[in-house]
Amino acid sequence: MNGFVKDYFEDSYKALVTFFAKEKKITPEELREIVRMIEKK
């Protein structure tokens, strides 16, 4: 996964999430869940 993010999203997980949000492949609730998981880490 790291190689994928590095190659296609210039090593930016923010760019990855933004891409999926803009393409409507991720719902607002899914995005909130991701944020909760990051905050718990």
Backbone hydrogen bonds, N-H to C=O, Kabsch-Sander energy under -0.5 kcal/mol:
donor,donor_aa,acceptor,acceptor_aa,energy
5,V,1,M,-2.6
6,K,2,N,-2.6
7,D,3,G,-2.9
8,Y,4,F,-2.7
9,F,5,V,-1.8
11,D,5,V,-1.7
12,S,5,V,-0.6
12,S,9,F,-1.4
13,Y,11,D,-0.5
16,L,12,S,-1.6
17,V,13,Y,-2.4
18,T,14,K,-2.6
19,F,15,A,-2.3
20,F,16,L,-1.9
21,A,17,V,-2.4
22,K,18,T,-2.7
23,E,19,F,-2.1
24,K,21,A,-1.1
25,K,20,F,-2.5
26,I,20,F,-0.9
31,L,27,T,-2.3
32,R,28,P,-2.4
33,E,29,E,-2.2
34,I,30,E,-2.1
35,V,31,L,-2.2
36,R,32,R,-2.5
37,M,33,E,-2.4
38,I,34,I,-2.3
39,E,35,V,-2.5
40,K,36,R,-1.8
41,K,37,M,-1.0
